[in-house]
Amino acid sequence: MRKSTTAFLLISFLLVLGCATKPKFSANSEIATAFNPYFSDTSKDYVYRTKITVYGNELNGILIAKKISDSIHRVVLTTDFGNTLFDFEVGQNTFTKNTIVEDLDRKIVVNTLRDDFRLLFREKFPSSNIEMTEPHEKMTYVCVDGRNRYRISYSDKKLISISKGNAKKDEVSIGFQSENDIFADKIEIEHFNIKLKIEMNRFTQ
């Protein structure tokens, strides 16, 4: 599929909004901090074969992420032939667009990718509520940060999901599958108000 066609579809469908289910929150008043251990080691390169699906249309490539300072991650997506599709430096309060192909260089596309990567790379979530399921195999931390509400879930002490939304609904969720706290073997980013999904499978030699 030509890049221009894929980019047009990506831009068009990001404008379409839908509905999401309303999450339920605990009244527990405990205060704790939830941690995301993935992408936190500055000595490691995180490489994933990545597929972006928008209403059944796919864009495939190789994504390389690296923590380059205490607060900045660099993330690059290339084609299988090594052509760079985008190159960003992402911080929680900063963002640099080093390069992006013209067909993808649209504000709504860049902002959606920026926000997804900020959520993926965020390491700490101060939480005011904690939900637990019996027999305490799953624990969910609830973090309110301005108008945003985050839900960070663990199973058997491993991070399995991070979701972001508001008081009424979740808008995006990131699911993790891993064998350890160093690398997430599989990552799935799913939006609930648009039909956009990003699937990342760790590239191993």
FILUM-660192 format. One line per 2 residues: number of its first residue (from 1); their letters; for each residue y, z, x of N, C-alpha, C. Coordinates in nm, 2 decimals, always signed. Example, Ala and Ser with C-alpha at 12.3 -4.5 7.8 and 13.67 -1.06 7.14 Angstrom:
<sites>
1	AS	-0.57:+0.78:+1.32:-0.45:+0.78:+1.23:-0.33:+0.78:+1.32 ~ -0.22:+0.71:+1.28:-0.11:+0.71:+1.37:+0.00:+0.79:+1.29
</sites>
This chain:
<sites>
1	MR	-0.12:+0.00:+0.08:+0.00:+0.00:+0.00:+0.12:+0.00:+0.09 ~ +0.22:-0.08:+0.06:+0.34:-0.09:+0.14:+0.42:+0.04:+0.12
3	KS	+0.49:+0.08:+0.23:+0.56:+0.20:+0.23:+0.67:+0.20:+0.13 ~ +0.74:+0.09:+0.11:+0.85:+0.08:+0.01:+0.80:+0.11:-0.13
5	TT	+0.68:+0.06:-0.16:+0.63:+0.08:-0.30:+0.60:+0.23:-0.31 ~ +0.53:+0.29:-0.21:+0.50:+0.43:-0.22:+0.62:+0.52:-0.23
7	AF	+0.72:+0.49:-0.15:+0.85:+0.56:-0.15:+0.92:+0.56:-0.29 ~ +0.92:+0.44:-0.35:+0.98:+0.42:-0.48:+0.91:+0.51:-0.58
9	LL	+0.78:+0.51:-0.58:+0.70:+0.59:-0.67:+0.73:+0.74:-0.65 ~ +0.74:+0.78:-0.52:+0.76:+0.92:-0.49:+0.90:+0.96:-0.55
11	IS	+1.00:+0.88:-0.52:+1.13:+0.91:-0.57:+1.14:+0.91:-0.72 ~ +1.07:+0.82:-0.79:+1.08:+0.81:-0.93:+1.01:+0.93:-1.00
13	FL	+0.90:+0.96:-0.95:+0.82:+1.07:-1.02:+0.88:+1.21:-1.00 ~ +0.95:+1.22:-0.89:+1.01:+1.36:-0.86:+1.12:+1.39:-0.96
15	LV	+1.16:+1.29:-1.04:+1.27:+1.31:-1.14:+1.21:+1.35:-1.27 ~ +1.08:+1.35:-1.29:+1.01:+1.38:-1.42:+0.97:+1.52:-1.42
17	LG	+1.01:+1.60:-1.52:+0.98:+1.74:-1.53:+0.88:+1.76:-1.64 ~ +0.80:+1.87:-1.62:+0.71:+1.91:-1.72:+0.71:+2.06:-1.75
19	CA	+0.60:+2.11:-1.80:+0.60:+2.25:-1.83:+0.50:+2.33:-1.75 ~ +0.52:+2.46:-1.73:+0.42:+2.54:-1.66:+0.39:+2.67:-1.74
21	TK	+0.28:+2.73:-1.71:+0.25:+2.85:-1.77:+0.33:+2.97:-1.72 ~ +0.35:+3.07:-1.81:+0.42:+3.19:-1.77:+0.34:+3.29:-1.71
23	PK	+0.37:+3.33:-1.58:+0.29:+3.43:-1.51:+0.32:+3.57:-1.57 ~ +0.22:+3.66:-1.55:+0.24:+3.80:-1.60:+0.26:+3.89:-1.47
25	FS	+0.35:+3.98:-1.48:+0.38:+4.07:-1.37:+0.35:+4.21:-1.39 ~ +0.31:+4.28:-1.28:+0.28:+4.42:-1.29:+0.41:+4.51:-1.29
27	AN	+0.40:+4.62:-1.36:+0.51:+4.72:-1.36:+0.50:+4.81:-1.24 ~ +0.40:+4.80:-1.15:+0.38:+4.88:-1.04:+0.51:+4.89:-0.95
29	SE	+0.55:+5.00:-0.91:+0.68:+5.02:-0.83:+0.65:+5.03:-0.68 ~ +0.53:+5.01:-0.63:+0.51:+5.02:-0.49:+0.59:+4.91:-0.41
31	IA	+0.63:+4.95:-0.29:+0.70:+4.86:-0.20:+0.62:+4.83:-0.08 ~ +0.60:+4.70:-0.05:+0.52:+4.66:+0.06:+0.57:+4.52:+0.11
33	TA	+0.52:+4.48:+0.22:+0.55:+4.34:+0.27:+0.42:+4.26:+0.28 ~ +0.42:+4.14:+0.22:+0.31:+4.05:+0.23:+0.34:+3.96:+0.35
35	FN	+0.24:+3.92:+0.43:+0.25:+3.84:+0.54:+0.17:+3.71:+0.53 ~ +0.23:+3.60:+0.58:+0.16:+3.48:+0.60:+0.13:+3.46:+0.74
37	PY	+0.00:+3.47:+0.79:-0.03:+3.46:+0.93:-0.04:+3.32:+0.99 ~ -0.04:+3.22:+0.90:-0.06:+3.08:+0.94:+0.07:+3.02:+1.00
39	FS	+0.06:+2.94:+1.09:+0.18:+2.87:+1.15:+0.27:+2.96:+1.22 ~ +0.22:+3.08:+1.27:+0.31:+3.18:+1.33:+0.30:+3.19:+1.48
41	DT	+0.21:+3.11:+1.54:+0.19:+3.12:+1.68:+0.26:+3.01:+1.75 ~ +0.36:+3.04:+1.84:+0.44:+2.94:+1.91:+0.36:+2.86:+2.01
43	SK	+0.24:+2.91:+2.05:+0.16:+2.85:+2.15:+0.07:+2.74:+2.10 ~ +0.06:+2.73:+1.96:-0.04:+2.64:+1.90:+0.03:+2.52:+1.83
45	DY	-0.04:+2.41:+1.83:+0.00:+2.30:+1.75:-0.09:+2.30:+1.63 ~ -0.04:+2.28:+1.51:-0.11:+2.27:+1.39:-0.12:+2.13:+1.34
47	VY	-0.24:+2.07:+1.34:-0.25:+1.93:+1.31:-0.34:+1.91:+1.18 ~ -0.29:+1.83:+1.09:-0.36:+1.81:+0.96:-0.36:+1.67:+0.92
49	RT	-0.47:+1.62:+0.87:-0.47:+1.49:+0.80:-0.42:+1.52:+0.66 ~ -0.32:+1.45:+0.62:-0.24:+1.48:+0.50:-0.24:+1.37:+0.40
51	KI	-0.25:+1.40:+0.27:-0.25:+1.31:+0.16:-0.15:+1.36:+0.06 ~ -0.05:+1.27:+0.03:+0.05:+1.30:-0.08:+0.01:+1.22:-0.20
53	TV	-0.01:+1.28:-0.31:-0.05:+1.21:-0.43:+0.06:+1.23:-0.54 ~ +0.11:+1.12:-0.59:+0.21:+1.12:-0.70:+0.16:+1.03:-0.81
55	YG	+0.12:+1.10:-0.92:+0.07:+1.02:-1.04:-0.03:+0.92:-1.00 ~ -0.13:+0.96:-0.92:-0.24:+0.88:-0.88:-0.21:+0.78:-0.76
57	NE	-0.09:+0.78:-0.71:-0.06:+0.69:-0.60:-0.05:+0.78:-0.47 ~ -0.11:+0.73:-0.36:-0.13:+0.81:-0.24:-0.05:+0.76:-0.12
59	LN	-0.01:+0.85:-0.04:+0.05:+0.83:+0.09:-0.03:+0.91:+0.19 ~ -0.09:+0.85:+0.29:-0.17:+0.92:+0.39:-0.11:+0.92:+0.53
61	GI	-0.13:+1.03:+0.60:-0.09:+1.03:+0.74:-0.14:+1.15:+0.81 ~ -0.08:+1.18:+0.93:-0.12:+1.29:+1.01:+0.00:+1.38:+1.03
63	LI	-0.01:+1.51:+0.99:+0.10:+1.60:+1.00:+0.08:+1.70:+1.11 ~ +0.19:+1.71:+1.20:+0.18:+1.80:+1.31:+0.30:+1.90:+1.29
65	AK	+0.26:+2.03:+1.29:+0.36:+2.14:+1.28:+0.35:+2.23:+1.40 ~ +0.47:+2.28:+1.44:+0.47:+2.37:+1.55:+0.59:+2.47:+1.54
67	KI	+0.56:+2.60:+1.56:+0.67:+2.69:+1.56:+0.74:+2.69:+1.70 ~ +0.87:+2.64:+1.70:+0.94:+2.62:+1.82:+1.04:+2.73:+1.86
69	SD	+1.06:+2.83:+1.77:+1.14:+2.94:+1.80:+1.10:+3.05:+1.70 ~ +1.17:+3.17:+1.70:+1.13:+3.28:+1.61:+1.16:+3.24:+1.47
71	SI	+1.25:+3.14:+1.44:+1.28:+3.11:+1.30:+1.27:+2.97:+1.27 ~ +1.23:+2.88:+1.36:+1.23:+2.74:+1.33:+1.09:+2.68:+1.35
73	HR	+1.05:+2.59:+1.26:+0.92:+2.51:+1.28:+0.97:+2.36:+1.28 ~ +0.90:+2.29:+1.37:+0.92:+2.15:+1.37:+0.79:+2.08:+1.30
75	VV	+0.82:+1.99:+1.21:+0.71:+1.93:+1.14:+0.73:+1.78:+1.14 ~ +0.62:+1.70:+1.18:+0.63:+1.56:+1.19:+0.51:+1.50:+1.11
77	LT	+0.54:+1.39:+1.03:+0.44:+1.32:+0.97:+0.44:+1.18:+1.02 ~ +0.32:+1.13:+1.07:+0.31:+1.00:+1.12:+0.20:+0.92:+1.04
79	TD	+0.20:+0.79:+1.05:+0.09:+0.71:+1.00:-0.03:+0.72:+1.09 ~ -0.14:+0.66:+1.05:-0.26:+0.66:+1.14:-0.23:+0.58:+1.26
81	FG	-0.13:+0.49:+1.26:-0.10:+0.40:+1.37:+0.01:+0.46:+1.46 ~ +0.05:+0.59:+1.43:+0.14:+0.66:+1.52:+0.29:+0.64:+1.48
83	NT	+0.32:+0.57:+1.38:+0.46:+0.55:+1.34:+0.51:+0.67:+1.26 ~ +0.63:+0.72:+1.30:+0.68:+0.84:+1.25:+0.74:+0.81:+1.11
85	LF	+0.70:+0.89:+1.01:+0.75:+0.88:+0.87:+0.87:+0.98:+0.86 ~ +0.85:+1.10:+0.91:+0.97:+1.19:+0.91:+0.95:+1.29:+1.02
87	DF	+1.06:+1.35:+1.07:+1.06:+1.46:+1.17:+1.16:+1.56:+1.13 ~ +1.12:+1.68:+1.09:+1.22:+1.78:+1.05:+1.20:+1.90:+1.14
89	EV	+1.31:+1.98:+1.14:+1.31:+2.12:+1.19:+1.35:+2.21:+1.08 ~ +1.26:+2.30:+1.04:+1.27:+2.37:+0.92:+1.29:+2.52:+0.95
91	GQ	+1.39:+2.58:+0.90:+1.41:+2.73:+0.90:+1.44:+2.78:+0.76 ~ +1.43:+2.91:+0.74:+1.45:+2.96:+0.60:+1.59:+2.94:+0.56
93	NT	+1.69:+2.94:+0.66:+1.83:+2.92:+0.62:+1.89:+2.79:+0.69 ~ +1.81:+2.72:+0.77:+1.86:+2.60:+0.83:+1.76:+2.48:+0.81
95	FT	+1.81:+2.36:+0.83:+1.73:+2.25:+0.82:+1.79:+2.13:+0.89 ~ +1.71:+2.07:+0.98:+1.76:+1.95:+1.05:+1.67:+1.83:+1.03
97	KN	+1.73:+1.72:+0.98:+1.65:+1.60:+0.96:+1.67:+1.51:+1.09 ~ +1.57:+1.52:+1.18:+1.58:+1.45:+1.30:+1.57:+1.30:+1.28
99	TI	+1.47:+1.26:+1.20:+1.45:+1.12:+1.16:+1.36:+1.11:+1.03 ~ +1.38:+1.00:+0.96:+1.30:+0.97:+0.84:+1.31:+0.83:+0.81
101	VE	+1.20:+0.76:+0.77:+1.21:+0.62:+0.74:+1.30:+0.60:+0.62 ~ +1.37:+0.49:+0.62:+1.47:+0.46:+0.52:+1.42:+0.47:+0.38
103	DL	+1.29:+0.42:+0.36:+1.24:+0.42:+0.22:+1.22:+0.56:+0.17 ~ +1.21:+0.66:+0.25:+1.19:+0.80:+0.21:+1.32:+0.88:+0.21
105	DR	+1.42:+0.83:+0.27:+1.55:+0.90:+0.29:+1.63:+0.91:+0.17 ~ +1.58:+0.98:+0.07:+1.65:+1.01:-0.06:+1.66:+1.16:-0.07
107	KI	+1.77:+1.20:-0.13:+1.80:+1.35:-0.13:+1.70:+1.43:-0.20 ~ +1.65:+1.38:-0.31:+1.55:+1.46:-0.39:+1.42:+1.46:-0.31
109	VV	+1.38:+1.36:-0.24:+1.26:+1.36:-0.16:+1.27:+1.46:-0.04 ~ +1.38:+1.45:+0.03:+1.40:+1.54:+0.15:+1.41:+1.68:+0.10
111	NT	+1.48:+1.71:-0.01:+1.50:+1.85:-0.05:+1.37:+1.91:-0.10 ~ +1.28:+1.83:-0.16:+1.15:+1.88:-0.21:+1.06:+1.91:-0.09
113	LR	+1.06:+1.82:+0.01:+0.98:+1.84:+0.13:+1.03:+1.96:+0.20 ~ +1.16:+1.98:+0.22:+1.22:+2.09:+0.28:+1.18:+2.22:+0.22
115	DD	+1.19:+2.23:+0.09:+1.15:+2.35:+0.02:+1.00:+2.38:+0.03 ~ +0.92:+2.28:+0.02:+0.78:+2.30:+0.04:+0.74:+2.36:+0.17
117	FR	+0.80:+2.30:+0.28:+0.78:+2.35:+0.41:+0.83:+2.49:+0.44 ~ +0.95:+2.52:+0.38:+1.00:+2.65:+0.39:+0.91:+2.75:+0.33
119	LL	+0.85:+2.72:+0.22:+0.75:+2.81:+0.15:+0.62:+2.82:+0.24 ~ +0.58:+2.71:+0.29:+0.46:+2.71:+0.37:+0.47:+2.79:+0.50
121	FR	+0.59:+2.78:+0.56:+0.61:+2.85:+0.69:+0.67:+2.99:+0.68 ~ +0.71:+3.03:+0.57:+0.77:+3.17:+0.55:+0.66:+3.27:+0.59
123	EK	+0.70:+3.37:+0.67:+0.60:+3.46:+0.72:+0.60:+3.60:+0.65 ~ +0.72:+3.64:+0.60:+0.73:+3.77:+0.54:+0.78:+3.77:+0.39
125	FP	+0.72:+3.84:+0.30:+0.77:+3.85:+0.17:+0.78:+4.00:+0.13 ~ +0.90:+4.06:+0.14:+0.91:+4.20:+0.09:+0.89:+4.21:-0.06
127	SS	+0.79:+4.29:-0.10:+0.75:+4.29:-0.24:+0.78:+4.42:-0.31 ~ +0.81:+4.41:-0.44:+0.84:+4.53:-0.52:+0.73:+4.56:-0.61
129	NI	+0.64:+4.47:-0.64:+0.53:+4.49:-0.73:+0.40:+4.45:-0.67 ~ +0.29:+4.52:-0.70:+0.16:+4.48:-0.65:+0.06:+4.48:-0.76
131	EM	-0.01:+4.37:-0.78:-0.12:+4.36:-0.88:-0.25:+4.36:-0.81 ~ -0.35:+4.43:-0.87:-0.48:+4.44:-0.81:-0.59:+4.41:-0.91
133	TE	-0.69:+4.34:-0.88:-0.81:+4.32:-0.97:-0.92:+4.40:-0.92 ~ -1.00:+4.46:-1.02:-1.11:+4.54:-0.99:-1.23:+4.45:-0.94
135	PH	-1.31:+4.49:-0.84:-1.29:+4.62:-0.77:-1.21:+4.60:-0.64 ~ -1.08:+4.56:-0.66:-0.98:+4.55:-0.56:-1.02:+4.44:-0.46
137	EK	-1.09:+4.34:-0.50:-1.12:+4.22:-0.41:-1.00:+4.13:-0.40 ~ -0.91:+4.13:-0.50:-0.80:+4.04:-0.49:-0.67:+4.13:-0.51
139	MT	-0.57:+4.10:-0.43:-0.44:+4.17:-0.44:-0.33:+4.07:-0.44 ~ -0.23:+4.09:-0.53:-0.12:+4.00:-0.54:+0.01:+4.07:-0.52
141	YV	+0.09:+4.03:-0.43:+0.22:+4.09:-0.41:+0.32:+4.00:-0.48 ~ +0.42:+4.07:-0.55:+0.53:+4.00:-0.62:+0.66:+4.03:-0.55
143	CV	+0.73:+3.92:-0.51:+0.85:+3.93:-0.44:+0.96:+3.86:-0.52 ~ +1.07:+3.93:-0.54:+1.19:+3.87:-0.61:+1.30:+3.86:-0.51
145	DG	+1.34:+3.74:-0.49:+1.45:+3.70:-0.39:+1.55:+3.62:-0.46 ~ +1.66:+3.69:-0.51:+1.76:+3.61:-0.58:+1.70:+3.57:-0.72
147	RN	+1.71:+3.44:-0.74:+1.65:+3.38:-0.87:+1.51:+3.34:-0.85 ~ +1.46:+3.35:-0.73:+1.32:+3.31:-0.70:+1.22:+3.42:-0.71
149	RY	+1.11:+3.40:-0.77:+1.00:+3.50:-0.77:+0.88:+3.44:-0.70 ~ +0.82:+3.52:-0.61:+0.71:+3.47:-0.53:+0.58:+3.56:-0.56
151	RI	+0.47:+3.50:-0.56:+0.34:+3.57:-0.58:+0.25:+3.53:-0.46 ~ +0.21:+3.63:-0.38:+0.14:+3.61:-0.26:+0.00:+3.68:-0.28
153	SY	-0.11:+3.61:-0.28:-0.24:+3.66:-0.32:-0.33:+3.66:-0.20 ~ -0.41:+3.77:-0.20:-0.52:+3.78:-0.09:-0.65:+3.81:-0.16
155	SD	-0.76:+3.76:-0.10:-0.89:+3.79:-0.14:-0.97:+3.83:-0.01 ~ -1.03:+3.95:-0.02:-1.10:+4.00:+0.10:-1.01:+4.00:+0.22
157	KK	-0.89:+4.04:+0.20:-0.79:+4.05:+0.30:-0.74:+3.92:+0.36 ~ -0.78:+3.81:+0.31:-0.73:+3.68:+0.35:-0.63:+3.62:+0.26
159	LI	-0.53:+3.56:+0.31:-0.43:+3.49:+0.23:-0.49:+3.37:+0.16 ~ -0.48:+3.37:+0.03:-0.54:+3.25:-0.05:-0.44:+3.17:-0.12
161	SI	-0.32:+3.23:-0.15:-0.22:+3.15:-0.22:-0.08:+3.21:-0.21 ~ +0.02:+3.12:-0.22:+0.16:+3.16:-0.23:+0.22:+3.07:-0.34
163	SK	+0.28:+3.13:-0.44:+0.35:+3.06:-0.55:+0.49:+3.10:-0.56 ~ +0.57:+3.00:-0.60:+0.72:+3.02:-0.61:+0.76:+2.97:-0.75
165	GN	+0.85:+3.05:-0.81:+0.90:+3.01:-0.94:+1.02:+3.10:-0.98 ~ +1.04:+3.11:-1.11:+1.14:+3.20:-1.16:+1.07:+3.31:-1.25
167	AK	+1.15:+3.38:-1.33:+1.10:+3.49:-1.41:+1.00:+3.43:-1.52 ~ +1.02:+3.31:-1.55:+0.94:+3.25:-1.67:+0.82:+3.17:-1.63
169	KD	+0.83:+3.10:-1.51:+0.72:+3.01:-1.48:+0.71:+2.99:-1.33 ~ +0.58:+2.96:-1.28:+0.56:+2.91:-1.15:+0.60:+2.77:-1.14
171	EV	+0.66:+2.73:-1.03:+0.70:+2.59:-1.01:+0.61:+2.52:-0.91 ~ +0.57:+2.59:-0.81:+0.49:+2.53:-0.70:+0.39:+2.64:-0.65
173	SI	+0.28:+2.59:-0.61:+0.18:+2.69:-0.55:+0.11:+2.63:-0.43 ~ +0.09:+2.71:-0.33:+0.02:+2.67:-0.21:-0.11:+2.74:-0.20
175	GF	-0.22:+2.67:-0.20:-0.35:+2.74:-0.18:-0.41:+2.72:-0.04 ~ -0.47:+2.82:+0.01:-0.53:+2.82:+0.15:-0.68:+2.85:+0.15
177	QS	-0.75:+2.77:+0.23:-0.89:+2.81:+0.26:-0.90:+2.82:+0.41 ~ -0.96:+2.93:+0.46:-0.97:+2.95:+0.61:-1.08:+3.04:+0.64
179	EN	-1.12:+3.03:+0.77:-1.23:+3.12:+0.82:-1.17:+3.24:+0.90 ~ -1.04:+3.23:+0.93:-0.97:+3.33:+1.01:-0.82:+3.33:+0.98
181	DI	-0.75:+3.42:+1.05:-0.60:+3.43:+1.02:-0.52:+3.35:+1.12 ~ -0.58:+3.26:+1.19:-0.51:+3.17:+1.29:-0.48:+3.04:+1.23
183	FA	-0.58:+2.97:+1.18:-0.56:+2.84:+1.12:-0.61:+2.84:+0.97 ~ -0.53:+2.77:+0.89:-0.58:+2.74:+0.75:-0.65:+2.61:+0.76
185	DK	-0.78:+2.61:+0.72:-0.86:+2.49:+0.73:-0.82:+2.39:+0.63 ~ -0.78:+2.43:+0.51:-0.74:+2.34:+0.40:-0.62:+2.40:+0.33
187	IE	-0.52:+2.32:+0.30:-0.40:+2.36:+0.23:-0.38:+2.27:+0.12 ~ -0.34:+2.32:+0.01:-0.31:+2.23:-0.11:-0.18:+2.28:-0.17
189	IE	-0.08:+2.19:-0.17:+0.05:+2.22:-0.23:+0.06:+2.15:-0.36 ~ +0.07:+2.22:-0.47:+0.07:+2.16:-0.61:+0.20:+2.21:-0.68
191	HF	+0.26:+2.11:-0.74:+0.38:+2.13:-0.83:+0.34:+2.13:-0.97 ~ +0.40:+2.23:-1.05:+0.36:+2.24:-1.19:+0.46:+2.17:-1.28
193	NI	+0.58:+2.13:-1.23:+0.67:+2.07:-1.32:+0.68:+1.92:-1.29 ~ +0.61:+1.87:-1.19:+0.60:+1.73:-1.16:+0.46:+1.71:-1.11
195	KL	+0.41:+1.58:-1.12:+0.27:+1.55:-1.08:+0.27:+1.51:-0.93 ~ +0.30:+1.61:-0.85:+0.30:+1.59:-0.70:+0.21:+1.69:-0.64
197	KI	+0.12:+1.64:-0.55:+0.03:+1.72:-0.48:+0.02:+1.68:-0.33 ~ +0.02:+1.78:-0.24:+0.00:+1.75:-0.10:-0.12:+1.82:-0.05
199	EM	-0.22:+1.75:+0.00:-0.34:+1.80:+0.05:-0.35:+1.79:+0.20 ~ -0.38:+1.90:+0.27:-0.38:+1.90:+0.42:-0.51:+1.96:+0.46
201	NR	-0.58:+1.88:+0.55:-0.71:+1.92:+0.60:-0.70:+1.93:+0.75 ~ -0.73:+2.04:+0.81:-0.71:+2.06:+0.96:-0.79:+1.96:+1.04
203	FT	-0.72:+1.90:+1.13:-0.77:+1.80:+1.22:-0.84:+1.86:+1.34 ~ -0.97:+1.85:+1.35:-1.04:+1.91:+1.46:-1.11:+1.80:+1.54
205	Q	-1.12:+1.82:+1.67:-1.19:+1.72:+1.76:-1.34:+1.76:+1.78
</sites>
